[in-house]
Amino acid sequence: MEDAGQGALCHAVTTMTTTELWCDRCGEPATAGTAHPGCVSARQLEPPRFCQRCRRRMKVQVLPVGWSAVCVEHGEIRG
């Protein structure tokens, strides 16, 4: 495929196949059995900021009756 005479285009596809979970507050790896103490206490009052499944930053909306967080890959969660 040519693009305006700039040379051939190459399309690389990267597939993310991981079962690792991420902290939904700080985005760091969440290992089984060892939670981040600061994140655990903060999550009692705050909505998640990162998707646990893919580590993407989520769009968060806080409402008087709860919150919603949307990951572009995995959809919406509410609380």
Protein Blocks (a to p, Z undefined) as FASTA:
>chain_A
ZZehnapcdddddddddfbdcdfklopacdehiacfklmmmmmmpccfbdfklopacddd
ddfkbccdddfklopadZZ
